[in-house]
Amino acid sequence: MKTKTLAELAGHVGGRVCGDASLTISSASTLERAGEGNISFLANPKYAKLLRTTKATAVVVGEEHESLAALLVVDDPYYAFTQIVVLLHGHREHKKTGISSKASIAETAVVGRDTHIHDFVTISDSVRIGHRCVLYPGVFIGPDVEIGDDCVLHPNVVIYERCEIGNRVIIQANATVGEDGFGFATHKGEHHKIPHIGRTLIEDDVEIGSGSAIERGAFDDTVIGAGSKLGDSVVIGHGTRVGPYCLIVAQVGIAGSTTLGHHCVAGGQVGITGHIRVGNRVTIAGQSGVMGDLPDGAVVFGTPAFDAKKAKRAYVVLKSLPDMQKSFRELETRVSSLEKTEK
C-alpha cells in the first residue's frame, strides 16, 4: 500500500487543495465509512451533508463546500477519485507463472512473449495468443481463435472456435464467448437446430462479467464494440452488435440481431427484444423491457419501456388504480340511482 500527501494526489489528478496539503493519505473509502488517512469523494450533491460528519482526512469534490475534511477540488470528482484509488492500491496483480506443464497446447498454436498459462488450460489448433496475456486454470480456447495483447481470461472461461478477442480484454470467470445462438426451426411441432456459421468479435478494452454468454452469429458476426463493459450473467444473442463504450449491467438479456449504438447504458435485468435498433447514448432503466426501436438520446423505463419521465408519472398513477376503481364504482352506483330517481 502506498502513502501520498494530499499535495501529491492533487498533482496526480490536476486538482487544487483546500486545507492542509501536507496531510498523508494511505487508502480510500466512502464518506460514511472513511477514517483517518482515508480519502473519499462527493459526486452527488445530495450527499453534501456528509461532509460535515465524515471522518475522512480528505474528500475529492467538484466545488468547495463546508467540510470537516480537507478538500481536493477537481472537474470530475469520481474520475479523479478512481485515478487516486489506482495510484494507492493498483489493480489486481497476476502471478507470473510462465507456461504450465499441465496445460494442453496444440503444436500449431502460437503464444506471444511474456504470456502466462496456468494449469489445465486447453489451447486448440491454430490459436494465436498475443503478448503479456494471462490465462487462468480451466480456460478453453477453441480452434482458430485469435487473442490480442494484454488480455486476462479468468478461470473456466470458454472461447469457441474462430472467435476474435482484441487487445486489453478482460473476461471474468465462467464466461462463454462464441457459443451457438438460440436458433431453431420448428417444423411439425419439432425444433430443428440452425447451424451458427458466424463468429463472435470482441473489440479492444472490453470487459465481460462472470457467467456471461456471448453467442456467435447465425450468419452475421456478433460484435461487442471497443471499450464496452458487460456485467455478470449478461446474455448477448446471435448477430447482435453492441456499439463502443456501452455499459451493460448484470443480468441483461439482448435477443438476436439487435443493434445498440455507442455509449448506451442498460440497467440491471433489462430485456431487449430482437431485430430492433437502439440509438446512440440511450439509457434504459433497470428491469425495463424494450420492445421496439429507440432514437438517439432516449431515456426509457418500464415494460414496455417508454419515456422515463412519463413512465414515472404513469407508475405513480398505477399504484392508485385500485382506489380509483373503487371511486368509479361508487360514482356509477350514484349515477345509476340518480337516473332511476329522474325516471
C-alpha positions in Angstrom: 0.0 0.0 0.0 1.3 3.4 -1.0 1.1 6.6 1.1 0.9 10.0 -0.6 0.4 13.6 0.6 -2.6 15.4 -0.5 -0.4 17.7 -2.5 1.0 14.8 -4.4 -2.5 13.5 -5.1 -3.6 16.9 -6.3 -0.7 16.9 -8.7 -1.6 13.4 -9.9 -5.2 14.4 -10.8 -4.7 18.1 -11.7 -6.7 19.4 -8.8 -6.2 22.0 -6.0 -6.2 21.6 -2.3 -8.4 23.4 0.2 -6.8 22.7 3.6 -3.6 21.2 4.7 -1.8 19.9 1.6 0.8 18.0 3.7 -1.8 15.6 5.1 -1.0 11.9 4.3 -3.4 9.6 2.5 -2.9 5.8 2.6 -6.3 4.4 1.5 -9.7 5.2 0.0 -13.3 4.7 1.3 -16.8 6.0 1.3 -17.8 9.2 3.1 -19.7 7.2 5.7 -17.0 4.6 6.4 -13.8 6.6 5.9 -11.5 7.2 8.8 -8.1 8.9 9.4 -5.8 8.6 6.5 -8.6 7.8 4.1 -9.7 9.9 1.1 -13.3 9.8 -0.2 -15.3 11.6 -2.8 -18.5 13.6 -3.4 -20.0 13.3 -6.8 -23.7 13.7 -6.0 -24.7 17.0 -4.3 -27.5 15.3 -2.3 -24.8 13.7 -0.1 -23.0 17.0 0.6 -24.3 17.0 4.2 -22.0 14.0 4.9 -19.0 16.4 4.5 -20.0 17.8 7.9 -19.8 14.4 9.6 -17.3 12.4 7.7 -14.1 11.2 9.4 -12.2 11.1 6.1 -8.9 13.0 6.1 -9.7 14.4 2.6 -12.6 14.4 0.1 -12.5 14.8 -3.7 -15.1 17.3 -4.7 -16.2 19.3 -7.8 -16.5 22.6 -5.9 -15.8 24.0 -2.4 -18.1 23.0 0.4 -18.2 23.4 4.2 -16.4 20.4 5.4 -14.5 18.8 8.4 -12.1 17.2 5.9 -9.6 18.8 3.6 -10.9 19.1 0.1 -9.3 18.2 -3.3 -11.2 20.2 -5.9 -11.3 18.8 -9.5 -13.5 19.0 -12.6 -14.7 15.3 -12.4 -14.6 14.0 -8.8 -15.5 10.4 -9.5 -12.9 10.0 -12.2 -10.2 11.7 -10.2 -11.1 9.5 -7.2 -10.7 6.5 -9.4 -7.3 7.6 -10.5 -6.3 8.0 -6.8 -7.6 4.6 -5.9 -5.5 3.1 -8.8 -2.4 5.0 -7.6 -2.8 3.9 -4.0 -3.9 0.4 -4.5 -3.3 -0.6 -8.1 -5.2 -3.2 -10.0 -5.2 -6.9 -9.2 -1.7 -8.4 -9.8 -1.5 -11.6 -11.8 1.1 -14.1 -10.8 3.8 -14.7 -13.4 3.7 -18.5 -13.8 5.1 -18.9 -17.3 3.6 -21.8 -19.2 2.4 -24.7 -17.0 3.5 -28.2 -17.9 -0.1 -29.2 -17.0 -1.5 -27.1 -19.8 -2.5 -28.7 -23.1 -1.3 -26.6 -26.0 -1.6 -27.7 -29.7 1.6 -27.7 -31.7 0.1 -25.3 -34.2 -0.8 -22.7 -31.6 1.3 -19.5 -31.3 1.7 -18.0 -27.9 3.2 -14.5 -27.5 6.1 -13.5 -25.2 5.5 -12.9 -21.5 2.2 -14.7 -21.7 1.3 -16.8 -18.6 -0.7 -20.0 -19.0 -1.8 -21.7 -15.8 -2.6 -25.4 -15.1 -5.2 -27.3 -17.1 -5.6 -24.6 -19.8 -6.5 -26.1 -23.2 -5.4 -24.3 -26.3 -6.6 -25.8 -29.6 -5.1 -25.9 -33.1 -4.2 -22.7 -34.9 -4.8 -20.5 -32.0 -2.9 -17.2 -31.8 -2.4 -15.5 -28.5 -0.7 -12.1 -28.1 1.9 -10.8 -25.7 1.6 -10.4 -22.0 -1.7 -12.3 -21.6 -2.8 -14.3 -18.6 -4.9 -17.5 -18.9 -6.1 -18.9 -15.6 -6.8 -22.6 -14.8 -9.5 -24.3 -16.8 -9.6 -21.9 -19.7 -10.5 -23.5 -23.0 -9.6 -21.9 -26.3 -11.2 -23.4 -29.4 -9.5 -23.8 -32.8 -8.6 -20.8 -34.9 -9.2 -18.3 -32.2 -7.2 -15.1 -32.2 -6.5 -13.2 -28.9 -4.7 -9.8 -28.8 -2.2 -8.5 -26.3 -2.5 -7.8 -22.6 -5.7 -9.9 -22.2 -6.8 -11.6 -19.0 -9.0 -14.7 -19.1 -10.1 -15.8 -15.6 -10.8 -19.4 -14.5 -13.0 -21.6 -16.7 -13.5 -19.1 -19.5 -14.5 -20.8 -22.8 -13.8 -19.3 -26.2 -15.4 -21.2 -29.1 -13.8 -21.7 -32.5 -12.9 -18.8 -34.9 -13.7 -16.0 -32.4 -11.6 -12.9 -32.2 -10.6 -11.2 -29.0 -9.0 -7.7 -29.2 -6.3 -6.1 -27.0 -6.6 -5.5 -23.3 -9.8 -7.6 -22.9 -10.7 -8.9 -19.5 -13.1 -11.9 -19.3 -14.2 -12.9 -15.8 -14.6 -16.5 -14.6 -17.0 -18.9 -16.2 -18.0 -16.6 -19.1 -18.5 -18.1 -22.6 -17.8 -16.4 -25.9 -18.9 -17.8 -29.2 -21.4 -20.5 -28.2 -24.2 -21.3 -30.6 -27.2 -19.0 -30.5 -30.7 -20.0 -29.5 -31.9 -20.6 -33.1 -34.3 -23.4 -34.1 -36.6 -24.0 -37.0 -39.9 -25.5 -35.8 -41.4 -28.0 -38.3 -44.5 -30.1 -37.5 -44.0 -29.5 -33.8 -40.3 -30.4 -33.6 -37.4 -27.9 -33.1 -34.5 -28.3 -35.5 -31.2 -26.7 -34.7 -29.9 -24.0 -37.0 -26.2 -24.1 -37.7 -24.4 -20.9 -36.5 -21.7 -20.1 -39.0 -20.9 -16.6 -37.9 -18.4 -15.6 -35.3 -18.1 -13.5 -32.1 -15.8 -10.5 -32.3 -14.7 -8.8 -29.0 -13.0 -5.5 -29.7 -10.3 -3.7 -27.7 -10.7 -2.8 -24.0 -13.9 -4.8 -23.4 -14.7 -6.4 -20.1 -17.1 -9.3 -19.8 -18.5 -10.3 -16.4 -18.6 -13.6 -14.7 -21.1 -16.2 -16.1 -22.0 -14.1 -19.2 -22.6 -15.7 -22.6 -21.9 -14.0 -25.9 -23.5 -16.1 -28.7 -21.9 -16.4 -32.1 -23.9 -15.2 -35.1 -26.1 -17.5 -37.2 -24.8 -15.7 -40.3 -23.6 -12.2 -39.4 -21.0 -11.9 -36.6 -21.9 -10.9 -33.1 -19.8 -7.8 -32.2 -19.0 -6.2 -28.8 -17.7 -2.7 -29.5 -14.4 -1.2 -28.2 -14.5 -0.1 -24.6 -17.8 -1.6 -23.7 -18.3 -3.2 -20.3 -20.6 -6.1 -19.6 -21.7 -7.1 -16.1 -22.2 -10.6 -14.6 -24.7 -13.0 -16.2 -25.3 -10.9 -19.3 -26.6 -12.8 -22.4 -26.0 -11.3 -25.9 -27.9 -13.0 -28.6 -26.7 -14.2 -32.0 -25.8 -11.5 -34.5 -26.3 -8.6 -32.1 -24.0 -5.6 -32.3 -23.2 -3.6 -29.2 -21.5 -0.3 -30.1 -18.4 1.1 -28.4 -18.4 2.3 -24.8 -21.7 0.8 -23.7 -22.4 -0.2 -20.1 -24.5 -3.4 -19.9 -25.2 -4.1 -16.2 -25.7 -7.5 -14.7 -28.5 -9.9 -15.9 -29.3 -8.0 -19.0 -30.6 -10.1 -21.9 -30.4 -8.9 -25.5 -32.0 -11.0 -28.2 -30.5 -11.7 -31.6 -29.9 -9.3 -34.5 -30.3 -6.2 -32.4 -28.0 -3.2 -32.8 -27.0 -0.8 -29.9 -25.3 2.4 -30.7 -22.4 3.9 -28.9 -22.4 5.0 -25.2 -25.7 3.2 -24.3 -26.5 2.2 -20.8 -28.7 -0.8 -19.9 -29.5 -1.2 -16.2 -29.8 -4.5 -14.4 -32.2 -7.1 -15.6 -33.2 -5.2 -18.8 -34.6 -7.3 -21.6 -34.3 -6.1 -25.2 -36.2 -7.9 -28.0 -34.5 -9.0 -31.2 -34.2 -7.3 -34.6 -34.5 -3.8 -33.4 -32.2 -0.7 -33.4 -31.3 1.2 -30.3 -29.7 4.6 -31.0 -26.6 6.3 -29.6 -26.4 7.4 -25.9 -29.6 5.7 -25.0 -30.3 5.0 -21.3 -32.6 2.1 -20.3 -33.6 1.9 -16.6 -33.3 -1.4 -14.7 -35.9 -4.1 -15.2 -37.2 -2.4 -18.3 -38.4 -4.3 -21.4 -37.6 -2.8 -24.8 -40.0 -3.9 -27.5 -39.1 -1.6 -30.4 -36.6 0.9 -31.8 -35.3 3.7 -29.7 -34.0 7.0 -31.0 -30.7 8.7 -30.1 -30.6 10.0 -26.6 -33.7 8.3 -25.4 -34.1 7.7 -21.6 -36.7 5.0 -21.1 -38.2 3.0 -18.2 -40.9 0.3 -17.8 -42.3 -2.7 -19.7 -42.9 -1.9 -22.4 -40.2 0.8 -22.0 -41.2 4.4 -22.8 -40.0 7.9 -21.9 -38.8 7.7 -18.4 -40.4 11.0 -17.2 -43.8 9.9 -18.4 -43.2 6.3 -17.1 -42.5 7.6 -13.6 -45.8 9.6 -13.6 -47.6 6.6 -15.0 -46.4 4.2 -12.3 -47.5 6.7 -9.6 -51.0 6.5 -11.1 -50.7 2.7 -11.3 -50.4 2.4 -7.5 -53.7 4.4 -7.2 -55.7 2.3 -9.6 -57.4 0.1 -7.0 -58.7 3.2 -5.2 -59.6 4.9 -8.4 -61.6 1.8 -9.5 -63.4 1.8 -6.2 -64.3 5.5 -6.7 -65.5 4.9 -10.2 -67.8 2.1 -9.0 -69.2 4.3 -6.3 -69.8 7.0 -8.9 -71.5 4.5 -11.2 -73.8 3.5 -8.4 -74.7 7.1 -7.6 -75.3 8.0 -11.2 -77.5 4.9 -11.6 -79.5 5.9 -8.6 -80.0 9.4 -9.9 -81.2 8.1 -13.3 -83.7 5.9 -11.6 -85.0 8.9 -9.5 -85.4 11.1 -12.5 -87.5 8.4 -14.2 
